Amino acid sequence: MNISLTVIGQFITIFAVVIAAVSYYLGRRKTETPVLAALLGAVFSIIPIFGLVYVVFLMFKKDLPRDSEVPA
């Protein structure tokens, strides 16, 4: 079975988009810059294991306090 470079490129592109979306969702709750979190997720996804490690890192990071939880 031959795996063409086109199929590998399509897989990496789709994987990067999915990881970027998940990173953005997690970044909204856990960082102050969710766009940067999504961009880093997409860049790290060029090597898929790095993308997965980055998402796991975001999952275990503490949530930011909400506006209602911050004392005045």
N, CA, C and O atoms as a GROMACS GRO file, in nm:
protein
  288
    1MET      N    1   0.084  -0.117   0.000
    1MET     CA    2   0.000   0.000   0.000
    1MET      C    3   0.089   0.124   0.000
    1MET      O    4   0.175   0.141   0.086
    2ASN      N    5   0.065   0.208  -0.096
    2ASN     CA    6   0.143   0.331  -0.106
    2ASN      C    7   0.066   0.446  -0.043
    2ASN      O    8  -0.054   0.461  -0.065
    3ILE      N    9   0.135   0.526   0.035
    3ILE     CA   10   0.077   0.646   0.094
    3ILE      C   11   0.142   0.764   0.025
    3ILE      O   12   0.263   0.785   0.036
    4SER      N   13   0.062   0.841  -0.045
    4SER     CA   14   0.119   0.952  -0.120
    4SER      C   15   0.142   1.073  -0.028
    4SER      O   16   0.083   1.084   0.079
    5LEU      N   17   0.227   1.159  -0.073
    5LEU     CA   18   0.256   1.281   0.002
    5LEU      C   19   0.134   1.371   0.011
    5LEU      O   20   0.119   1.447   0.107
    6THR      N   21   0.046   1.363  -0.087
    6THR     CA   22  -0.076   1.442  -0.085
    6THR      C   23  -0.166   1.402   0.030
    6THR      O   24  -0.223   1.488   0.098
    7VAL      N   25  -0.180   1.273   0.054
    7VAL     CA   26  -0.264   1.224   0.163
    7VAL      C   27  -0.206   1.266   0.298
    7VAL      O   28  -0.280   1.306   0.388
    8ILE      N   29  -0.076   1.259   0.312
    8ILE     CA   30  -0.011   1.301   0.436
    8ILE      C   31  -0.031   1.451   0.458
    8ILE      O   32  -0.058   1.494   0.570
    9GLY      N   33  -0.018   1.529   0.354
    9GLY     CA   34  -0.040   1.674   0.363
    9GLY      C   35  -0.183   1.709   0.401
    9GLY      O   36  -0.206   1.799   0.481
   10GLN      N   37  -0.279   1.636   0.343
   10GLN     CA   38  -0.419   1.660   0.377
   10GLN      C   39  -0.446   1.623   0.522
   10GLN      O   40  -0.519   1.694   0.592
   11PHE      N   41  -0.389   1.513   0.569
   11PHE     CA   42  -0.407   1.472   0.707
   11PHE      C   43  -0.350   1.577   0.802
   11PHE      O   44  -0.415   1.614   0.900
   12ILE      N   45  -0.230   1.626   0.774
   12ILE     CA   46  -0.168   1.726   0.861
   12ILE      C   47  -0.248   1.856   0.860
   12ILE      O   48  -0.263   1.920   0.964
   13THR      N   49  -0.300   1.895   0.745
   13THR     CA   50  -0.380   2.018   0.736
   13THR      C   51  -0.508   2.005   0.817
   13THR      O   52  -0.542   2.096   0.894
   14ILE      N   53  -0.580   1.896   0.801
   14ILE     CA   54  -0.704   1.875   0.875
   14ILE      C   55  -0.676   1.864   1.024
   14ILE      O   56  -0.749   1.919   1.106
   15PHE      N   57  -0.570   1.793   1.060
   15PHE     CA   58  -0.532   1.777   1.200
   15PHE      C   59  -0.498   1.913   1.261
   15PHE      O   60  -0.536   1.941   1.375
   16ALA      N   61  -0.426   1.998   1.186
   16ALA     CA   62  -0.388   2.130   1.237
   16ALA      C   63  -0.511   2.217   1.260
   16ALA      O   64  -0.517   2.291   1.358
   17VAL      N   65  -0.609   2.210   1.171
   17VAL     CA   66  -0.732   2.288   1.187
   17VAL      C   67  -0.808   2.242   1.310
   17VAL      O   68  -0.858   2.324   1.387
   18VAL      N   69  -0.818   2.112   1.330
   18VAL     CA   70  -0.890   2.058   1.447
   18VAL      C   71  -0.819   2.096   1.576
   18VAL      O   72  -0.884   2.141   1.671
   19ILE      N   73  -0.688   2.081   1.581
   19ILE     CA   74  -0.612   2.115   1.701
   19ILE      C   75  -0.620   2.265   1.726
   19ILE      O   76  -0.628   2.307   1.842
   20ALA      N   77  -0.617   2.347   1.622
   20ALA     CA   78  -0.629   2.492   1.639
   20ALA      C   79  -0.766   2.528   1.699
   20ALA      O   80  -0.774   2.615   1.786
   21ALA      N   81  -0.872   2.462   1.654
   21ALA     CA   82  -1.005   2.489   1.707
   21ALA      C   83  -1.014   2.448   1.855
   21ALA      O   84  -1.069   2.521   1.937
   22VAL      N   85  -0.961   2.332   1.887
   22VAL     CA   86  -0.962   2.285   2.026
   22VAL      C   87  -0.876   2.377   2.113
   22VAL      O   88  -0.913   2.409   2.226
   23SER      N   89  -0.762   2.419   2.061
   23SER     CA   90  -0.675   2.509   2.135
   23SER      C   91  -0.742   2.644   2.159
   23SER      O   92  -0.726   2.702   2.266
   24TYR      N   93  -0.816   2.693   2.061
   24TYR     CA   94  -0.888   2.819   2.079
   24TYR      C   95  -0.994   2.805   2.187
   24TYR      O   96  -1.008   2.893   2.273
   25TYR      N   97  -1.069   2.695   2.183
   25TYR     CA   98  -1.173   2.673   2.283
   25TYR      C   99  -1.112   2.666   2.423
   25TYR      O  100  -1.162   2.729   2.516
   26LEU      N  101  -1.004   2.590   2.439
   26LEU     CA  102  -0.939   2.581   2.569
   26LEU      C  103  -0.871   2.712   2.605
   26LEU      O  104  -0.869   2.751   2.722
   27GLY      N  105  -0.815   2.781   2.507
   27GLY     CA  106  -0.748   2.907   2.531
   27GLY      C  107  -0.841   3.017   2.580
   27GLY      O  108  -0.799   3.106   2.654
   28ARG      N  109  -0.967   3.012   2.540
   28ARG     CA  110  -1.064   3.110   2.588
   28ARG      C  111  -1.084   3.098   2.738
   28ARG      O  112  -1.106   3.199   2.806
   29ARG      N  113  -1.078   2.977   2.791
   29ARG     CA  114  -1.100   2.957   2.934
   29ARG      C  115  -0.972   2.965   3.016
   29ARG      O  116  -0.977   2.998   3.134
   30LYS      N  117  -0.859   2.936   2.955
   30LYS     CA  118  -0.738   2.916   3.033
   30LYS      C  119  -0.627   3.017   3.008
   30LYS      O  120  -0.529   3.019   3.083
   31THR      N  121  -0.638   3.100   2.905
   31THR     CA  122  -0.536   3.201   2.877
   31THR      C  123  -0.602   3.334   2.850
   31THR      O  124  -0.724   3.342   2.830
   32GLU      N  125  -0.522   3.438   2.850
   32GLU     CA  126  -0.574   3.571   2.816
   32GLU      C  127  -0.565   3.599   2.667
   32GLU      O  128  -0.621   3.698   2.620
   33THR      N  129  -0.495   3.515   2.593
   33THR     CA  130  -0.479   3.533   2.448
   33THR      C  131  -0.517   3.404   2.375
   33THR      O  132  -0.430   3.325   2.340
   34PRO      N  133  -0.647   3.382   2.353
   34PRO     CA  134  -0.689   3.257   2.288
   34PRO      C  135  -0.646   3.245   2.142
   34PRO      O  136  -0.626   3.134   2.093
   35VAL      N  137  -0.631   3.356   2.074
   35VAL     CA  138  -0.587   3.349   1.934
   35VAL      C  139  -0.443   3.299   1.926
   35VAL      O  140  -0.410   3.218   1.840
   36LEU      N  141  -0.359   3.346   2.017
   36LEU     CA  142  -0.221   3.298   2.021
   36LEU      C  143  -0.217   3.150   2.057
   36LEU      O  144  -0.135   3.075   2.003
   37ALA      N  145  -0.304   3.106   2.147
   37ALA     CA  146  -0.310   2.964   2.182
   37ALA      C  147  -0.350   2.880   2.061
   37ALA      O  148  -0.295   2.772   2.039
   38ALA      N  149  -0.445   2.929   1.982
   38ALA     CA  150  -0.487   2.857   1.862
   38ALA      C  151  -0.375   2.854   1.758
   38ALA      O  152  -0.354   2.752   1.693
   39LEU      N  153  -0.304   2.965   1.743
   39LEU     CA  154  -0.195   2.970   1.648
   39LEU      C  155  -0.082   2.874   1.688
   39LEU      O  156  -0.028   2.803   1.604
   40LEU      N  157  -0.048   2.873   1.816
   40LEU     CA  158   0.053   2.779   1.863
   40LEU      C  159   0.008   2.634   1.843
   40LEU      O  160   0.089   2.549   1.806
   41GLY      N  161  -0.119   2.606   1.868
   41GLY     CA  162  -0.172   2.472   1.846
   41GLY      C  163  -0.158   2.429   1.701
   41GLY      O  164  -0.122   2.315   1.672
   42ALA      N  165  -0.188   2.520   1.609
   42ALA     CA  166  -0.177   2.487   1.467
   42ALA      C  167  -0.031   2.465   1.426
   42ALA      O  168  -0.001   2.375   1.349
   43VAL      N  169   0.058   2.548   1.479
   43VAL     CA  170   0.200   2.533   1.444
   43VAL      C  171   0.256   2.403   1.502
   43VAL      O  172   0.329   2.331   1.433
   44PHE      N  173   0.223   2.373   1.626
   44PHE     CA  174   0.271   2.250   1.687
   44PHE      C  175   0.213   2.127   1.619
   44PHE      O  176   0.271   2.019   1.628
   45SER      N  177   0.099   2.140   1.550
   45SER     CA  178   0.035   2.026   1.486
   45SER      C  179   0.104   1.983   1.358
   45SER      O  180   0.066   1.881   1.299
   46ILE      N  181   0.203   2.056   1.314
   46ILE     CA  182   0.278   2.012   1.197
   46ILE      C  183   0.341   1.876   1.227
   46ILE      O  184   0.350   1.790   1.139
   47ILE      N  185   0.384   1.858   1.351
   47ILE     CA  186   0.425   1.726   1.400
   47ILE      C  187   0.314   1.684   1.496
   47ILE      O  188   0.308   1.735   1.608
   48PRO      N  189   0.226   1.592   1.456
   48PRO     CA  190   0.104   1.564   1.530
   48PRO      C  191   0.121   1.535   1.680
   48PRO      O  192   0.036   1.575   1.759
   49ILE      N  193   0.227   1.469   1.720
   49ILE     CA  194   0.242   1.439   1.862
   49ILE      C  195   0.261   1.568   1.944
   49ILE      O  196   0.216   1.576   2.058
   50PHE      N  197   0.328   1.668   1.885
   50PHE     CA  198   0.346   1.795   1.955
   50PHE      C  199   0.212   1.867   1.973
   50PHE      O  200   0.187   1.930   2.076
   51GLY      N  201   0.125   1.857   1.872
   51GLY     CA  202  -0.008   1.916   1.882
   51GLY      C  203  -0.089   1.853   1.993
   51GLY      O  204  -0.158   1.922   2.067
   52LEU      N  205  -0.081   1.721   2.004
   52LEU     CA  206  -0.154   1.652   2.110
   52LEU      C  207  -0.098   1.687   2.248
   52LEU      O  208  -0.175   1.707   2.343
   53VAL      N  209   0.033   1.695   2.259
   53VAL     CA  210   0.095   1.731   2.388
   53VAL      C  211   0.053   1.873   2.427
   53VAL      O  212   0.028   1.899   2.544
   54TYR      N  213   0.046   1.965   2.331
   54TYR     CA  214   0.005   2.102   2.359
   54TYR      C  215  -0.139   2.107   2.409
   54TYR      O  216  -0.169   2.182   2.502
   55VAL      N  217  -0.228   2.030   2.348
   55VAL     CA  218  -0.368   2.028   2.393
   55VAL      C  219  -0.378   1.970   2.533
   55VAL      O  220  -0.455   2.020   2.616
   56VAL      N  221  -0.302   1.865   2.561
   56VAL     CA  222  -0.303   1.807   2.696
   56VAL      C  223  -0.251   1.910   2.797
   56VAL      O  224  -0.303   1.922   2.908
   57PHE      N  225  -0.147   1.985   2.758
   57PHE     CA  226  -0.096   2.090   2.846
   57PHE      C  227  -0.205   2.193   2.876
   57PHE      O  228  -0.222   2.233   2.991
   58LEU      N  229  -0.278   2.236   2.773
   58LEU     CA  230  -0.386   2.333   2.796
   58LEU      C  231  -0.497   2.274   2.882
   58LEU      O  232  -0.557   2.346   2.963
   59MET      N  233  -0.525   2.146   2.866
   59MET     CA  234  -0.632   2.084   2.944
   59MET      C  235  -0.600   2.087   3.094
   59MET      O  236  -0.690   2.108   3.176
   60PHE      N  237  -0.474   2.066   3.129
   60PHE     CA  238  -0.437   2.058   3.270
   60PHE      C  239  -0.402   2.194   3.331
   60PHE      O  240  -0.378   2.202   3.451
   61LYS      N  241  -0.400   2.298   3.250
   61LYS     CA  242  -0.372   2.431   3.302
   61LYS      C  243  -0.494   2.481   3.379
   61LYS      O  244  -0.608   2.450   3.343
   62LYS      N  245  -0.471   2.559   3.484
   62LYS     CA  246  -0.583   2.611   3.564
   62LYS      C  247  -0.664   2.711   3.484
   62LYS      O  248  -0.610   2.786   3.402
   63ASP      N  249  -0.794   2.713   3.509
   63ASP     CA  250  -0.882   2.811   3.444
   63ASP      C  251  -0.854   2.950   3.500
   63ASP      O  252  -0.813   2.965   3.615
   64LEU      N  253  -0.878   3.050   3.416
   64LEU     CA  254  -0.868   3.187   3.463
   64LEU      C  255  -0.989   3.219   3.549
   64LEU      O  256  -1.097   3.164   3.525
   65PRO      N  257  -0.973   3.304   3.648
   65PRO     CA  258  -1.091   3.342   3.727
   65PRO      C  259  -1.188   3.423   3.643
   65PRO      O  260  -1.147   3.504   3.559
   66ARG      N  261  -1.316   3.402   3.666
   66ARG     CA  262  -1.417   3.478   3.594
   66ARG      C  263  -1.429   3.616   3.657
   66ARG      O  264  -1.379   3.640   3.767
   67ASP      N  265  -1.496   3.707   3.588
   67ASP     CA  266  -1.512   3.843   3.639
   67ASP      C  267  -1.589   3.845   3.770
   67ASP      O  268  -1.561   3.926   3.858
   68SER      N  269  -1.686   3.755   3.785
   68SER     CA  270  -1.766   3.752   3.907
   68SER      C  271  -1.688   3.694   4.025
   68SER      O  272  -1.727   3.715   4.140
   69GLU      N  273  -1.580   3.621   3.999
   69GLU     CA  274  -1.503   3.560   4.106
   69GLU      C  275  -1.394   3.652   4.160
   69GLU      O  276  -1.337   3.626   4.266
   70VAL      N  277  -1.364   3.759   4.088
   70VAL     CA  278  -1.259   3.851   4.130
   70VAL      C  279  -1.316   3.948   4.232
   70VAL      O  280  -1.416   4.015   4.203
   71PRO      N  281  -1.256   3.958   4.351
   71PRO     CA  282  -1.308   4.052   4.450
   71PRO      C  283  -1.285   4.198   4.406
   71PRO      O  284  -1.185   4.229   4.342
   72ALA      N  285  -1.377   4.283   4.441
   72ALA     CA  286  -1.368   4.424   4.400
   72ALA      C  287  -1.279   4.506   4.489
   72ALA      O  288  -1.263   4.626   4.467
   0.00000   0.00000   0.00000
